[in-house]
Amino acid sequence: MLIGCVTITNAQPMYKVYCSIIGNERELQNGVVDVTIDYGQEILRKNYFVDENGDKIQFRTMISAMNYMSKLGWNLEETYHSTDKIMGSLITVWILSKQVCDDSEITQGFQTRFMYEQQQ
């Protein structure tokens, strides 16, 4: 990634960006954790991960979601838990970071359902 940021004539400084992956265990009885992402986007609806066909990506655990994000260059910064006040289920939030040269790199390698629908 660093090579992509540096050119012979112009070097763009890298900076750290953050996102959070939020796991809701209400679906745990089905063997999956409902994982959504907040990367600072304006619209937070339909912010779950989808594949190239627009199908929801299922994560068995938060570790599998973190491994997915790690392959995209994201690093774990912090975790915390809370409880969904309506459903009473456990919410797990993992704060991630990565170094980028441009904000367009934030979503590089993944798409949400909202992003997928905007492309159609």
VMD Tcl script that builds the backbone (N, CA, C; Angstrom):
set m [mol new atoms 360]
animate dup $m
set s [atomselect $m all]
$s set {name element resname resid chain x y z} {
  {N N MET 1 A 0.812 -1.176 0.000}
  {CA C MET 1 A 0.000 0.000 0.000}
  {C C MET 1 A 0.864 1.251 0.000}
  {N N LEU 2 A 1.955 1.215 0.718}
  {CA C LEU 2 A 2.838 2.371 0.791}
  {C C LEU 2 A 3.350 2.746 -0.585}
  {N N ILE 3 A 3.664 1.766 -1.412}
  {CA C ILE 3 A 4.166 2.040 -2.759}
  {C C ILE 3 A 3.128 2.803 -3.568}
  {N N GLY 4 A 1.852 2.486 -3.370}
  {CA C GLY 4 A 0.792 3.184 -4.077}
  {C C GLY 4 A 0.667 4.635 -3.652}
  {N N CYS 5 A 1.121 4.978 -2.470}
  {CA C CYS 5 A 1.007 6.343 -1.966}
  {C C CYS 5 A 2.196 7.218 -2.358}
  {N N VAL 6 A 3.286 6.599 -2.674}
  {CA C VAL 6 A 4.499 7.354 -2.951}
  {C C VAL 6 A 4.814 7.306 -4.440}
  {N N THR 7 A 4.993 8.450 -5.010}
  {CA C THR 7 A 5.452 8.532 -6.397}
  {C C THR 7 A 6.754 9.305 -6.419}
  {N N ILE 8 A 7.431 9.275 -7.545}
  {CA C ILE 8 A 8.723 9.957 -7.647}
  {C C ILE 8 A 8.555 11.456 -7.496}
  {N N THR 9 A 7.489 12.021 -8.056}
  {CA C THR 9 A 7.327 13.470 -8.038}
  {C C THR 9 A 6.470 13.988 -6.897}
  {N N ASN 10 A 5.608 13.140 -6.343}
  {CA C ASN 10 A 4.674 13.631 -5.336}
  {C C ASN 10 A 4.398 12.531 -4.319}
  {N N ALA 11 A 4.647 12.816 -3.065}
  {CA C ALA 11 A 4.369 11.837 -2.012}
  {C C ALA 11 A 3.181 12.322 -1.194}
  {N N GLN 12 A 2.157 11.495 -1.122}
  {CA C GLN 12 A 0.996 11.828 -0.306}
  {C C GLN 12 A 1.214 11.281 1.091}
  {N N PRO 13 A 0.960 12.092 2.095}
  {CA C PRO 13 A 1.133 11.580 3.456}
  {C C PRO 13 A 0.045 10.567 3.798}
  {N N MET 14 A 0.425 9.548 4.531}
  {CA C MET 14 A -0.541 8.557 4.998}
  {C C MET 14 A -1.134 9.057 6.310}
  {N N TYR 15 A -2.360 8.659 6.569}
  {CA C TYR 15 A -3.023 9.014 7.806}
  {C C TYR 15 A -3.895 7.846 8.247}
  {N N LYS 16 A -4.194 7.829 9.533}
  {CA C LYS 16 A -4.959 6.737 10.117}
  {C C LYS 16 A -6.453 7.056 10.020}
  {N N VAL 17 A -7.227 6.062 9.591}
  {CA C VAL 17 A -8.684 6.153 9.588}
  {C C VAL 17 A -9.236 5.041 10.467}
  {N N TYR 18 A -10.471 5.210 10.890}
  {CA C TYR 18 A -11.087 4.276 11.821}
  {C C TYR 18 A -12.436 3.774 11.288}
  {N N CYS 19 A -12.800 2.614 11.753}
  {CA C CYS 19 A -14.148 2.103 11.543}
  {C C CYS 19 A -14.491 1.250 12.751}
  {N N SER 20 A -15.745 0.884 12.855}
  {CA C SER 20 A -16.131 -0.074 13.884}
  {C C SER 20 A -16.954 -1.171 13.233}
  {N N ILE 21 A -16.697 -2.381 13.665}
  {CA C ILE 21 A -17.579 -3.484 13.290}
  {C C ILE 21 A -18.392 -3.815 14.529}
  {N N ILE 22 A -19.692 -3.904 14.327}
  {CA C ILE 22 A -20.624 -4.080 15.426}
  {C C ILE 22 A -21.277 -5.446 15.284}
  {N N GLY 23 A -21.122 -6.267 16.293}
  {CA C GLY 23 A -21.702 -7.604 16.282}
  {C C GLY 23 A -22.872 -7.688 17.234}
  {N N ASN 24 A -24.007 -8.114 16.709}
  {CA C ASN 24 A -25.199 -8.298 17.530}
  {C C ASN 24 A -25.466 -9.794 17.612}
  {N N GLU 25 A -25.470 -10.322 18.805}
  {CA C GLU 25 A -25.585 -11.767 18.989}
  {C C GLU 25 A -27.026 -12.262 19.012}
  {N N ARG 26 A -27.990 -11.443 18.621}
  {CA C ARG 26 A -29.380 -11.897 18.615}
  {C C ARG 26 A -29.603 -13.035 17.640}
  {N N GLU 27 A -28.751 -13.127 16.606}
  {CA C GLU 27 A -28.857 -14.200 15.626}
  {C C GLU 27 A -27.988 -15.403 15.981}
  {N N LEU 28 A -27.343 -15.357 17.154}
  {CA C LEU 28 A -26.398 -16.399 17.529}
  {C C LEU 28 A -27.042 -17.781 17.578}
  {N N GLN 29 A -28.328 -17.843 17.871}
  {CA C GLN 29 A -28.990 -19.143 17.888}
  {C C GLN 29 A -28.995 -19.781 16.496}
  {N N ASN 30 A -28.833 -18.976 15.458}
  {CA C ASN 30 A -28.728 -19.494 14.092}
  {C C ASN 30 A -27.280 -19.781 13.701}
  {N N GLY 31 A -26.369 -19.625 14.636}
  {CA C GLY 31 A -24.965 -19.927 14.390}
  {C C GLY 31 A -24.183 -18.801 13.751}
  {N N VAL 32 A -24.734 -17.573 13.740}
  {CA C VAL 32 A -24.034 -16.436 13.159}
  {C C VAL 32 A -24.168 -15.218 14.074}
  {N N VAL 33 A -23.242 -14.291 13.905}
  {CA C VAL 33 A -23.306 -13.002 14.575}
  {C C VAL 33 A -23.683 -11.987 13.503}
  {N N ASP 34 A -24.678 -11.165 13.765}
  {CA C ASP 34 A -25.095 -10.128 12.831}
  {C C ASP 34 A -24.073 -8.997 12.899}
  {N N VAL 35 A -23.250 -8.821 11.841}
  {CA C VAL 35 A -22.162 -7.852 11.854}
  {C C VAL 35 A -22.464 -6.716 10.879}
  {N N THR 36 A -22.351 -5.490 11.386}
  {CA C THR 36 A -22.477 -4.298 10.552}
  {C C THR 36 A -21.211 -3.462 10.708}
  {N N ILE 37 A -21.057 -2.462 9.833}
  {CA C ILE 37 A -19.860 -1.627 9.865}
  {C C ILE 37 A -20.242 -0.156 9.869}
  {N N ASP 38 A -19.484 0.626 10.614}
  {CA C ASP 38 A -19.585 2.075 10.609}
  {C C ASP 38 A -18.193 2.590 10.284}
  {N N TYR 39 A -18.038 3.154 9.092}
  {CA C TYR 39 A -16.743 3.715 8.693}
  {C C TYR 39 A -16.848 5.223 8.514}
  {N N GLY 40 A -17.855 5.816 9.140}
  {CA C GLY 40 A -18.059 7.253 9.063}
  {C C GLY 40 A -18.973 7.664 7.924}
  {N N GLN 41 A -19.651 6.691 7.354}
  {CA C GLN 41 A -20.535 6.985 6.233}
  {C C GLN 41 A -21.738 7.802 6.698}
  {N N GLU 42 A -22.321 8.534 5.767}
  {CA C GLU 42 A -23.455 9.389 6.087}
  {C C GLU 42 A -24.715 8.580 6.391}
  {N N ILE 43 A -24.936 7.517 5.628}
  {CA C ILE 43 A -26.140 6.709 5.777}
  {C C ILE 43 A -25.765 5.374 6.417}
  {N N LEU 44 A -26.371 5.069 7.550}
  {CA C LEU 44 A -26.017 3.859 8.294}
  {C C LEU 44 A -26.960 2.688 8.038}
  {N N ARG 45 A -27.976 2.861 7.227}
  {CA C ARG 45 A -28.877 1.738 6.963}
  {C C ARG 45 A -28.240 0.788 5.961}
  {N N LYS 46 A -28.624 -0.467 6.052}
  {CA C LYS 46 A -28.111 -1.518 5.178}
  {C C LYS 46 A -26.573 -1.525 5.173}
  {N N ASN 47 A -25.986 -1.410 6.364}
  {CA C ASN 47 A -24.529 -1.341 6.471}
  {C C ASN 47 A -23.904 -2.680 6.833}
  {N N TYR 48 A -24.528 -3.769 6.390}
  {CA C TYR 48 A -23.948 -5.090 6.577}
  {C C TYR 48 A -23.162 -5.472 5.323}
  {N N PHE 49 A -22.181 -6.340 5.499}
  {CA C PHE 49 A -21.299 -6.748 4.408}
  {C C PHE 49 A -22.028 -7.653 3.424}
  {N N VAL 50 A -21.765 -7.437 2.129}
  {CA C VAL 50 A -22.309 -8.313 1.090}
  {C C VAL 50 A -21.189 -8.724 0.144}
  {N N ASP 51 A -21.419 -9.846 -0.561}
  {CA C ASP 51 A -20.449 -10.301 -1.552}
  {C C ASP 51 A -20.718 -9.624 -2.893}
  {N N GLU 52 A -20.022 -10.059 -3.935}
  {CA C GLU 52 A -20.144 -9.436 -5.258}
  {C C GLU 52 A -21.536 -9.596 -5.870}
  {N N ASN 53 A -22.333 -10.524 -5.358}
  {CA C ASN 53 A -23.706 -10.733 -5.844}
  {C C ASN 53 A -24.744 -10.021 -4.985}
  {N N GLY 54 A -24.298 -9.312 -3.958}
  {CA C GLY 54 A -25.219 -8.608 -3.075}
  {C C GLY 54 A -25.773 -9.458 -1.962}
  {N N ASP 55 A -25.255 -10.685 -1.810}
  {CA C ASP 55 A -25.718 -11.580 -0.747}
  {C C ASP 55 A -24.975 -11.272 0.553}
  {N N LYS 56 A -25.701 -11.289 1.654}
  {CA C LYS 56 A -25.123 -10.984 2.956}
  {C C LYS 56 A -24.023 -11.982 3.299}
  {N N ILE 57 A -22.902 -11.469 3.772}
  {CA C ILE 57 A -21.811 -12.317 4.232}
  {C C ILE 57 A -22.108 -12.691 5.679}
  {N N GLN 58 A -22.122 -13.981 5.965}
  {CA C GLN 58 A -22.415 -14.482 7.310}
  {C C GLN 58 A -21.105 -14.722 8.058}
  {N N PHE 59 A -21.018 -14.214 9.269}
  {CA C PHE 59 A -19.863 -14.438 10.130}
  {C C PHE 59 A -20.300 -15.298 11.304}
  {N N ARG 60 A -19.546 -16.352 11.584}
  {CA C ARG 60 A -19.862 -17.244 12.702}
  {C C ARG 60 A -19.520 -16.589 14.037}
  {N N THR 61 A -18.470 -15.780 14.051}
  {CA C THR 61 A -18.019 -15.116 15.276}
  {C C THR 61 A -17.453 -13.754 14.918}
  {N N MET 62 A -17.213 -12.941 15.930}
  {CA C MET 62 A -16.561 -11.651 15.703}
  {C C MET 62 A -15.120 -11.852 15.237}
  {N N ILE 63 A -14.497 -12.938 15.643}
  {CA C ILE 63 A -13.134 -13.224 15.182}
  {C C ILE 63 A -13.128 -13.434 13.671}
  {N N SER 64 A -14.116 -14.130 13.131}
  {CA C SER 64 A -14.150 -14.330 11.678}
  {C C SER 64 A -14.376 -12.994 10.967}
  {N N ALA 65 A -15.160 -12.096 11.553}
  {CA C ALA 65 A -15.337 -10.760 10.971}
  {C C ALA 65 A -14.027 -9.975 11.037}
  {N N MET 66 A -13.305 -10.093 12.148}
  {CA C MET 66 A -12.020 -9.401 12.279}
  {C C MET 66 A -11.003 -9.960 11.305}
  {N N ASN 67 A -10.975 -11.273 11.114}
  {CA C ASN 67 A -10.054 -11.856 10.136}
  {C C ASN 67 A -10.352 -11.339 8.734}
  {N N TYR 68 A -11.628 -11.198 8.405}
  {CA C TYR 68 A -12.044 -10.629 7.117}
  {C C TYR 68 A -11.480 -9.217 6.959}
  {N N MET 69 A -11.632 -8.397 7.990}
  {CA C MET 69 A -11.145 -7.015 7.930}
  {C C MET 69 A -9.621 -6.945 7.976}
  {N N SER 70 A -8.989 -7.849 8.705}
  {CA C SER 70 A -7.532 -7.872 8.781}
  {C C SER 70 A -6.911 -8.104 7.411}
  {N N LYS 71 A -7.529 -8.972 6.624}
  {CA C LYS 71 A -7.043 -9.221 5.262}
  {C C LYS 71 A -7.116 -7.976 4.400}
  {N N LEU 72 A -7.949 -7.014 4.794}
  {CA C LEU 72 A -8.098 -5.760 4.055}
  {C C LEU 72 A -7.226 -4.648 4.632}
  {N N GLY 73 A -6.368 -5.012 5.595}
  {CA C GLY 73 A -5.425 -4.039 6.147}
  {C C GLY 73 A -5.850 -3.358 7.433}
  {N N TRP 74 A -6.980 -3.772 8.010}
  {CA C TRP 74 A -7.470 -3.153 9.238}
  {C C TRP 74 A -6.837 -3.800 10.464}
  {N N ASN 75 A -6.566 -2.995 11.493}
  {CA C ASN 75 A -5.967 -3.447 12.747}
  {C C ASN 75 A -6.909 -3.147 13.904}
  {N N LEU 76 A -6.948 -4.050 14.870}
  {CA C LEU 76 A -7.798 -3.875 16.045}
  {C C LEU 76 A -7.189 -2.827 16.975}
  {N N GLU 77 A -8.015 -1.872 17.402}
  {CA C GLU 77 A -7.591 -0.838 18.342}
  {C C GLU 77 A -8.179 -1.070 19.736}
  {N N GLU 78 A -9.495 -1.370 19.787}
  {CA C GLU 78 A -10.180 -1.473 21.071}
  {C C GLU 78 A -11.492 -2.230 20.891}
  {N N THR 79 A -11.976 -2.821 21.967}
  {CA C THR 79 A -13.282 -3.490 21.950}
  {C C THR 79 A -14.088 -3.066 23.171}
  {N N TYR 80 A -15.397 -3.111 23.023}
  {CA C TYR 80 A -16.270 -2.922 24.174}
  {C C TYR 80 A -17.610 -3.592 23.907}
  {N N HIS 81 A -18.393 -3.767 24.961}
  {CA C HIS 81 A -19.680 -4.455 24.885}
  {C C HIS 81 A -20.773 -3.563 25.452}
  {N N SER 82 A -21.970 -3.765 24.942}
  {CA C SER 82 A -23.158 -3.131 25.512}
  {C C SER 82 A -24.338 -4.066 25.278}
  {N N THR 83 A -25.494 -3.646 25.712}
  {CA C THR 83 A -26.690 -4.463 25.544}
  {C C THR 83 A -27.708 -3.698 24.718}
  {N N ASP 84 A -28.306 -4.369 23.743}
  {CA C ASP 84 A -29.386 -3.791 22.948}
  {C C ASP 84 A -30.567 -3.593 23.887}
  {N N LYS 85 A -30.977 -2.349 24.091}
  {CA C LYS 85 A -32.022 -2.046 25.077}
  {C C LYS 85 A -33.382 -2.586 24.667}
  {N N ILE 86 A -33.618 -2.760 23.386}
  {CA C ILE 86 A -34.916 -3.250 22.930}
  {C C ILE 86 A -34.963 -4.770 22.945}
  {N N MET 87 A -33.956 -5.408 22.349}
  {CA C MET 87 A -33.953 -6.869 22.216}
  {C C MET 87 A -33.250 -7.580 23.366}
  {N N GLY 88 A -32.432 -6.845 24.134}
  {CA C GLY 88 A -31.728 -7.448 25.249}
  {C C GLY 88 A -30.524 -8.294 24.846}
  {N N SER 89 A -30.111 -8.217 23.579}
  {CA C SER 89 A -28.984 -9.027 23.121}
  {C C SER 89 A -27.661 -8.286 23.324}
  {N N LEU 90 A -26.586 -9.056 23.386}
  {CA C LEU 90 A -25.253 -8.503 23.578}
  {C C LEU 90 A -24.757 -7.864 22.287}
  {N N ILE 91 A -24.259 -6.648 22.389}
  {CA C ILE 91 A -23.665 -5.932 21.269}
  {C C ILE 91 A -22.162 -5.841 21.532}
  {N N THR 92 A -21.365 -6.274 20.572}
  {CA C THR 92 A -19.916 -6.195 20.671}
  {C C THR 92 A -19.417 -5.216 19.620}
  {N N VAL 93 A -18.618 -4.232 20.042}
  {CA C VAL 93 A -18.095 -3.227 19.127}
  {C C VAL 93 A -16.581 -3.328 19.121}
  {N N TRP 94 A -16.026 -3.469 17.915}
  {CA C TRP 94 A -14.578 -3.503 17.753}
  {C C TRP 94 A -14.176 -2.294 16.925}
  {N N ILE 95 A -13.291 -1.475 17.470}
  {CA C ILE 95 A -12.786 -0.301 16.774}
  {C C ILE 95 A -11.525 -0.732 16.016}
  {N N LEU 96 A -11.496 -0.450 14.724}
  {CA C LEU 96 A -10.383 -0.831 13.857}
  {C C LEU 96 A -9.762 0.409 13.234}
  {N N SER 97 A -8.521 0.282 12.777}
  {CA C SER 97 A -7.856 1.380 12.084}
  {C C SER 97 A -6.990 0.833 10.970}
  {N N LYS 98 A -6.669 1.706 10.027}
  {CA C LYS 98 A -5.673 1.391 9.004}
  {C C LYS 98 A -5.121 2.684 8.441}
  {N N GLN 99 A -3.976 2.587 7.833}
  {CA C GLN 99 A -3.312 3.727 7.219}
  {C C GLN 99 A -3.750 3.840 5.758}
  {N N VAL 100 A -4.112 5.048 5.334}
  {CA C VAL 100 A -4.515 5.296 3.953}
  {C C VAL 100 A -3.858 6.569 3.449}
  {N N CYS 101 A -3.896 6.735 2.142}
  {CA C CYS 101 A -3.428 7.970 1.509}
  {C C CYS 101 A -4.603 8.829 1.073}
  {N N ASP 102 A -5.764 8.189 0.936}
  {CA C ASP 102 A -6.949 8.873 0.418}
  {C C ASP 102 A -8.189 8.209 1.016}
  {N N ASP 103 A -9.220 8.985 1.272}
  {CA C ASP 103 A -10.442 8.433 1.866}
  {C C ASP 103 A -11.086 7.350 1.010}
  {N N SER 104 A -10.823 7.340 -0.282}
  {CA C SER 104 A -11.399 6.301 -1.149}
  {C C SER 104 A -10.884 4.906 -0.778}
  {N N GLU 105 A -9.771 4.838 -0.060}
  {CA C GLU 105 A -9.204 3.558 0.349}
  {C C GLU 105 A -9.920 2.951 1.551}
  {N N ILE 106 A -10.778 3.718 2.211}
  {CA C ILE 106 A -11.453 3.217 3.409}
  {C C ILE 106 A -12.289 1.988 3.088}
  {N N THR 107 A -13.034 2.020 2.004}
  {CA C THR 107 A -13.931 0.909 1.657}
  {C C THR 107 A -13.311 -0.071 0.663}
  {N N GLN 108 A -12.051 0.081 0.395}
  {CA C GLN 108 A -11.384 -0.806 -0.557}
  {C C GLN 108 A -11.430 -2.252 -0.067}
  {N N GLY 109 A -12.002 -3.129 -0.881}
  {CA C GLY 109 A -12.034 -4.551 -0.569}
  {C C GLY 109 A -13.336 -5.051 0.020}
  {N N PHE 110 A -14.239 -4.158 0.428}
  {CA C PHE 110 A -15.529 -4.614 0.946}
  {C C PHE 110 A -16.643 -3.720 0.412}
  {N N GLN 111 A -17.844 -4.246 0.492}
  {CA C GLN 111 A -19.012 -3.431 0.186}
  {C C GLN 111 A -20.155 -3.791 1.124}
  {N N THR 112 A -20.989 -2.811 1.380}
  {CA C THR 112 A -22.180 -3.018 2.191}
  {C C THR 112 A -23.373 -3.170 1.248}
  {N N ARG 113 A -24.478 -3.572 1.807}
  {CA C ARG 113 A -25.686 -3.716 0.982}
  {C C ARG 113 A -26.074 -2.361 0.374}
  {N N PHE 114 A -25.960 -1.285 1.151}
  {CA C PHE 114 A -26.270 0.051 0.648}
  {C C PHE 114 A -25.360 0.409 -0.530}
  {N N MET 115 A -24.055 0.155 -0.409}
  {CA C MET 115 A -23.113 0.433 -1.495}
  {C C MET 115 A -23.479 -0.378 -2.735}
  {N N TYR 116 A -23.814 -1.649 -2.555}
  {CA C TYR 116 A -24.181 -2.529 -3.652}
  {C C TYR 116 A -25.400 -1.987 -4.380}
  {N N GLU 117 A -26.404 -1.554 -3.641}
  {CA C GLU 117 A -27.624 -1.037 -4.273}
  {C C GLU 117 A -27.368 0.269 -5.024}
  {N N GLN 118 A -26.433 1.069 -4.547}
  {CA C GLN 118 A -26.103 2.316 -5.238}
  {C C GLN 118 A -25.434 2.065 -6.579}
  {N N GLN 119 A -24.753 0.931 -6.718}
  {CA C GLN 119 A -24.066 0.581 -7.966}
  {C C GLN 119 A -25.006 -0.015 -9.005}
  {N N GLN 120 A -26.169 -0.494 -8.582}
  {CA C GLN 120 A -27.105 -1.152 -9.503}
  {C C GLN 120 A -27.904 -0.149 -10.298}
}
mol reanalyze $m
mol bondsrecalc $m
mol representation Tube
mol addrep $m
